[in-house]
Amino acid sequence: MILAGCDGDRTWRLQDYVARGGYSALRKILAEKIPQDAIIAELKTSVLRGRGGAGFPTGLKWSFMPRSFPGDKYLACNSDEGEPGTFKDRDILRYNPHSVIEGMAIAAYAMGAARGYNYIHGEIFETYSRFEEALAEAREAGFIGRNILGSDFSFELFAHHGYGAYICGEETALLESIEGKKGQPRFKPPFPASYGLYGKPTTINNTETFASVPFIMNMGGEAFLNLGKPNNGGMKLFSVSGHVNRPGNYEIPLGTPFAELLEMAGGMRGGRKIKAVIPGGSSAPVVPGGVMMDCTMDYDSISKAGSMLGSGAVIVMDETTCMVKALERLSYFYFEESCGQCTPCREGTGWLYRVVHRIEHGLGRPDDLDLLNSVTTNIMGRTICALGDAASMPVQSFVKHFGSEFEYHIENKKCLVPPEVQRAGSQIYVSPSC
Amino acid sequence: MLEIEIDGKQVQVNDGSTVIEAAAVAGSYIPHFCYHKKLSIAASCRMCLVQVEKAPKPLPACATPVTNGMKVWTHSELAVKAQKGVMEFLLINHPLDCPICDQGGECQLQDLAVGYGSTASRYQEEKRVVFNKNLGALVSTDMTRCINCTRCVRFTTEIAGEMELGQAFRGEHAEIMPFIEKTVDSELSGNIIDLCPVGALTSKPFRFAARTWELSRRKSVSPHDSLGANLIVQTKHDVVKRVLPFENEDVNECWLSDKDRFSYEALSSEQRLGAPMIRQGGQWKQVDWQAALEFVATGLRGVERDHGAASIGALASPHATVEELYLLQKLMRGLGSENIDFRLREVDFRADGKRAGAPWLGMPIAGVKDLTRLLVVGSFLRKDAPLLAQRVRQAAKKGLHVSAIGPNAEEWLLPVRNRALVAPSAMVATLGQVVVALAKEKGAEVSVALLGKLPETVSDEALAIAQSLASGRKVAVWLGNLAVQHARASELQMLAQEIARLTDGSFGFIGEAANSVGGYLAGAVPGAGGLNAAAMIEQPRAAYVTLNLEPDLDLANPAAAMAALDGAQLVVALTSFDSPSLRQVADVMLPIAPFTETSGTFVNCEGRAQSFTAVAKPFADVRPGWKVLRVLGNLLALEGFAHADSEAVRAEALAGDLASRLDNGVEGIVVSSATGPAGVLERVADVPIHFADPIARRAPSLQKTRDAAAPTARIAPATLAALGLAAGDRVRVAQGTASVELVAQADDGLAAGCVRVAAAHPSTAALGAMSGDLSVERA
């Protein structure tokens, strides 16, 4: 859907997008003066759920914006894609940036926002410039700016380049960062819908969420919902990485079996056995390979398997993977990316990393697994933002599903997966199709 | 009102309250670190997590708004488990060495760790080490102990008005630090010591000087600025070791200025005078009290006999107590002299005899929060009255519009919406313009007394100020120290009175010192035929009695004062400190107790009489000033010196309804719209915060702060250029026949044609009056 027709050259140009039917939804809405409520109702029908990770129904989120607020209202697009394993938003911005611009313009119309910002991750420079170019094109063509397409609706959209901090993907930290402050989450309440950017009502959505909006407006909410399955409407981009033959972004209907997605990605590398999958970005609990093979790729099924669909970053691990080492890497990431504001995360992420690190390096102690579980329990649900939970869930799930590997590490001061096997799995693999 | 049930107890709280506030009402203590009632909510320490009905997770009590019918458990299993979890996290990287920490025994973390910590640590890894920071002379750091609650950061940003501290770096590496190579220079910096819930920020002067449990605590009142901050003075073996704020929401809230907090060091100064001294044959000799007092009595009687009582004058410090001032004026009047004054830095006394009562702020201090418009005339507000400025800063955030008139525009760290930056000689005319414009805005007539006396044209700045005042609901005009010390102070008072009348607001005086109001109430001002402070210098007396002052620093014209005292036959100095200038001019020095060693009373700017008792035994052979004056009265065989205690003196001095004696009304001053001649350089003199009184001057740590830097000749850049000078040049500043050498400094917060040269400092004491013309040339 979003990336359909984006295989060719220069698909990011305005004329290409228009040729693919782009901006027709915005045109129609402005020409027919479709009421704001109707747009939000259509979104609710579509059951579009937030694509950034939390899966919150977008239509409901939009309806939280105070309609009669007298001052400025803002819109923010969260393109601060920093979750390890996730690389879908950058492809949307690279190959179909106008879908995001159109989606934001429609959102601005539906919520009465006059200004929007697209917060783009700090380490992707080419994508940022390409989005800036797309903005210039859209502004030139009158799709953003004053009196869009001759209507009395005006909307200004700006790109904002972040500085690379993972935490700025947390929506309130993102707002702080746009305001020029240190990227640290705000405590809630108040929520951004009442006190957001510069203290004004603000709605923040993920890039893919905004990019889906024009398609929903064109095909209708019902049709979008029917693409997926009930309560899990539409298509979704999955960033498949790890030990597969063809890692990359795959846009498939929600509810597609994981086995099919794995097949699309070329199956397991070297025909090895699947060991584990992190189905929704590094903060989602890991799911054993066997369980995963029975899942379908949608919010409800993955949730039933004890994990989260999250951002749709599917990290596939085969039998050559040492789960302790994998967890050590993940824990280091959260330790490094904690903003340091609130106590449990600031102190706890470092503690988790150090314990996992010492287990990996043969210095583990018998009660370390209990300690890890206890520390994660003390972090989860006690922090200002979700980073504490994000750091804890991998630890809990790795220990839960692969506890024996950790115990082996602690008892034998070495890895259950022999080093030569690990080395075989970590060789840089060139796909036969290349 | 909202209903909330906390730990099974029903309470009602105001709309918008948080759970932690409601818990305080219900009497439930919720452990916390980052929360502070005067600071914004951070919700970052997570110590105050509590269980809330229907909430899936424990919620921070400090940041959770009360909703009607909410049920909260602060000590349920869920809440305590969360609190203990947070405590464990706080302690993993915190040193567990309370016995060697200066905060030990008064540490919030230590206290709460007893209740919520465990006996042994599960954290076996290396602990974090954070390098210490240099925050200046007053605040000592032990940054490894920091728990990143950010109270200090929020204090500097929100209360002190300038972000001098911040949290740098992220995650576990986050640390609190000042800007690179900068210290914390706020005049309120010491409060971060109180706010710090751990031993990361402690008092540098007090560092390792005593343990909290060794100290006796006594209430007292600050003897410095006109606010009269309430103190807890802590002593060990009758030596003052530390000063902390005593919370009084109506006066200092829970804050102290650094001067209030750290000036105590001077009480142990080597310059404390420990015994009476007499000069005989050019030599100073220590004598006993009996001899000294008899010498004084004989001397005063001798001068009275030879030259008449009117040849005796008394000059008292506005930092003296009501009791001391009252007995001194009673002594003088008993001798038959009306020459007494405590307004040492004032020069315009035309309002004497025309006042309706004692000048004061004209409103309660706590009323600042209700003001909508404030005009400050001639004030170094932030340094002269730090905590009053702090209140204005908070009110400005809630919509108070502040305007200012004067030659100075240094940073007050609060928004000044309209400002007329004019030389001192133009202040009266500018205020007159505001009156003219204001009357027009209000469609009212100016008072008859001012008819024909006001300027005809109105500057844009004056118009903007008038428009601001005209649109206010609750208006006040404050006359600052520069206005009080102004050569035409009484005209400024007349005009301020007119503005208050036109706006139906109030007007008053910020006040120079702890007892600027009390001095009037104690009657320490000349009566009919008496000489005021300036006249006593201009017309030298044969004998002077001075109370707690240093003649080369504390008077309007120190050079003239020294000359007058030097030429007198007898100078009796009641003083807490020995000083070279007193040794030069005095004949007797009587050691009297500073505020910590005597009982007494200060009446602050809002007319609040605050009494205090001694917190320590007097040093050496020192006696309370009021007792010395009482005995002197007896020796001179005067009537009415039989007070048994200081309360009896106070009862006599402050008899009746005090409030009814406060009145800023003034009549019969002729106002002129004249301005000074063009082309002359005018002196603007501030009294630097840490030089304002003999105690502050001798506090070593205060003297190391940036506020105590040596005075420079501050000149507006354009004026500096017109003089052919550059910033950093050494210049000779001459006033009359005297001159001093200073470094020129460009100051864009100064009116053109003005040179700001601080008073009350040894390096500038040789110059004359605090106002007037001067010349500047390259040295």
Boltz contact constraints between the chains, C-beta under 6 A:
constraints:
  - contact:
      token1: [A, 187]
      token2: [B, 43]
      max_distance: 6.0
  - contact:
      token1: [A, 187]
      token2: [B, 63]
      max_distance: 6.0
  - contact:
      token1: [A, 338]
      token2: [B, 171]
      max_distance: 6.0
  - contact:
      token1: [A, 339]
      token2: [B, 170]
      max_distance: 6.0
  - contact:
      token1: [A, 340]
      token2: [B, 170]
      max_distance: 6.0
  - contact:
      token1: [A, 340]
      token2: [B, 171]
      max_distance: 6.0
  - contact:
      token1: [A, 340]
      token2: [B, 174]
      max_distance: 6.0
  - contact:
      token1: [A, 341]
      token2: [B, 44]
      max_distance: 6.0
  - contact:
      token1: [A, 342]
      token2: [B, 44]
      max_distance: 6.0
  - contact:
      token1: [A, 342]
      token2: [B, 46]
      max_distance: 6.0
  - contact:
      token1: [A, 343]
      token2: [B, 45]
      max_distance: 6.0
  - contact:
      token1: [A, 343]
      token2: [B, 46]
      max_distance: 6.0
  - contact:
      token1: [A, 343]
      token2: [B, 86]
      max_distance: 6.0
  - contact:
      token1: [A, 343]
      token2: [B, 89]
      max_distance: 6.0
  - contact:
      token1: [A, 343]
      token2: [B, 90]
      max_distance: 6.0
  - contact:
      token1: [A, 344]
      token2: [B, 46]
      max_distance: 6.0
  - contact:
      token1: [A, 344]
      token2: [B, 89]
      max_distance: 6.0
  - contact:
      token1: [A, 346]
      token2: [B, 172]
      max_distance: 6.0
  - contact:
      token1: [A, 347]
      token2: [B, 89]
      max_distance: 6.0
  - contact:
      token1: [A, 347]
      token2: [B, 92]
      max_distance: 6.0
  - contact:
      token1: [A, 348]
      token2: [B, 89]
      max_distance: 6.0
  - contact:
      token1: [A, 350]
      token2: [B, 172]
      max_distance: 6.0
  - contact:
      token1: [A, 354]
      token2: [B, 125]
      max_distance: 6.0
  - contact:
      token1: [A, 378]
      token2: [B, 85]
      max_distance: 6.0
  - contact:
      token1: [A, 381]
      token2: [B, 57]
      max_distance: 6.0
  - contact:
      token1: [A, 382]
      token2: [B, 46]
      max_distance: 6.0
  - contact:
      token1: [A, 382]
      token2: [B, 82]
      max_distance: 6.0
